[in-house]
Every structure is written in structure tokens, then in C-alpha cells.
Amino acid sequence: MQSPTPFARIGTRGSPLALTQAKLVRALLSKAHGVAEDEIEIEVFSTGGDRSQAGNAPVSTIGGKGVFTKEIDEALLDGRIDIGVHSSKDVATALPDGMRMAAFLEREDVRDAFLSVTAKGIDNLPEGAKFGTSSIRRAAQARRLRPDLRIVPFRGNVHTRLQKLLDGVADATLLAVAGLNRLGEAHRATALLDTSHFMPAPAQGAIGIAIRADDERFADAVAPLDHAPTHAAILAERTMLAILDGSCRTPVGALSRVENGQLLLKGEILSLDGQTSFHAEGAGSDPSALGEQVGRELVRQAGSEWFRQWHQ
Ligand SMILES: NCc1[nH]cc(CCC(=O)O)c1CC(=O)O
């Protein structure tokens, strides 16, 4: 039975990965505040992104901003829930008015995993092999190394994609190691990819917590869950993405981390076929300023013509 006055109401998507992440946040909140787990409710929402899982369109074209969060954001702003738990990489850079990302849990493994039933690595795939991904970043990074690969649409939650791989829908795919780890499916990975060739998506591997911007009670409640180095890195990566987002729909990789007390950020953008790419990096102490600097450097390198191609 649900308690009449819960300590908190968490909103999440219903995929096994999303539920695992919401339960992790519930467990951490329960521990931090000495409240029973059943005093923290988990409410499941179906988002536009969930409803369009069956389609073949790239994720980047299925509805734009907040496609994996909109229904949860609305419930948060309406006061029907107190906390939204998200995969940070699925959170749009422009947040709805009145909402903020208040905390980020310590980041999981940031890398992408290569998965294949037949090949040990991307180099071992046969000529013209089917590479399953609906991520324009993963497609571009794979085709940079192997222009012969045929990209086939590959949607659905992690287990769906694992099953599609076994069914031979594709010869190989890429999945975030973080998601595999959280689902206890790390053994499915054939190889873990070097971030120099496969720079992860901005904010990959970090669980983010959204609250109402003016909600001091829940700002205090989630503060103990925040991991400062992760928070800084995600802010830098998301700021870099925001600079690029405004002007294009292009494959983007980003990776920030704290090293010797300094925040480092690398970013890359690629052409859809992966044959052209630009890289920039920087270091600093202010995550937003660093993200802006690296983002602007990428825009400068690519030039305005580069971005014009996306506005037909
Ligand atoms: N868009 C789906 C999505 N959103 C977050 C993750 C993985 C977990 C994470 O990055 O925190 C995944 C699956 C994947 O890319 O393999």
C-alpha cells in the first residue's frame, strides 16, 4: 500500500533501465534520509520516445526536445511528482521553464560497448556488414573507420536491441556500457571501445535528477546524492552541446572529466558519413565557460557553411 504522505514521488520512464535507475535513486534517498523505501513512490510515465520505439527514424528526428522526458517534466511542474530521474544524455539542453537538473549521481563507465555475435571487433566485421544503430553519432563514428558498413535502424530498449542482435537483424551494434552494467548485462559486450575513436554522447553514463527550480525542500533532499565532479563534467558537456544544438543536427561526441583538480573537456562533431570530423578540447574551472569555449571552437573550425547544410 502506498503511504498517504510519501517522503517523495519519483517520476520515471518504464523501461527496465529507467526503472533500475529510479530504484537506485530511491535507495540512495532512503539511506540519506533514514526513511523507508516504501515512503518513496515511483510513478511510471510513457513518453513520446517510448511510444515511437517501434519506428525506424533516427532518435534525433522523432520529435525533438524532451522526447524522452516531456510527460515527466509536465508532471513535475504540475506538482504530481517531486523528482524526475533521467539518463542525462536523454535530457534536452533547453530545460522547460521552472525545472532544473539539481543533482547527478556518480558517473558510470562512459564508454560505448561493441556487441556482435560473429565479430570480435569493428575491424573484424565482413565487408558491407549490417551495423545496427539509430544514433547518428554511433553511425558516423563507425563509418569513419568502416565506410563500407551498412547502417540499419536499431531502436527499442536495451533488451530489445540485444534480442535483435541475436535474431540477426544486424551483425553488430553499440550500446552504452553504463546501461549494460546497470542491467547486469555487461557480459554481453564483445569489446569496450576506446573513447578516442568512439567519444560518447554528451552526458552519457550519468543519472540526472530534475526538480522544480523553486523547490528548496527537494533541492536539499537530493543534494547528498550529487557527485560534484560528475556534475561539473555533465554541465560542461551539456553546455558544449547547447552551443552546437542551436545551430545544427549533427553527430556530437563529448567527454569531460576532472583531473588533478582541473576540469578537462574534449568535443567532436562529425559528418553523417564520418569522413569529416572536427575536434576541440580545453581545460578550466568553470564548467559552463569551458563548455561554451569548446563548443564555439568546434563551430569556428567547422565554419558556418557546415551548419547551414542542416537547415534545408
Ligand atoms: N537513448 C537510450 C539510452 N539512454 C541512456 C542510455 C544508456 C545509459 C546512460 O548513458 O546513462 C541509453 C542506451 C544506450 O545508449 O545504450
The ligand as a Gaussian input file, in Angstrom:
#p B3LYP/6-31G(d) Opt

LIG

0 1
 N       18.941000       6.649000     -25.623000
 C       18.884000       5.457000     -24.853000
 C       19.813000       5.473000     -23.705000
 N       19.833000       6.490000     -22.818000
 C       20.807000       6.227000     -21.900000
 C       21.376000       5.007000     -22.223000
 C       22.471000       4.342000     -21.509000
 C       22.700000       4.774000     -20.092000
 C       23.405000       6.087000     -19.938000
 O       24.038000       6.611000     -20.864000
 O       23.333000       6.613000     -18.807000
 C       20.739000       4.510000     -23.359000
 C       21.002000       3.239000     -24.055000
 C       22.278000       3.212000     -24.851000
 O       22.686000       4.237000     -25.423000
 O       22.895000       2.150000     -24.935000

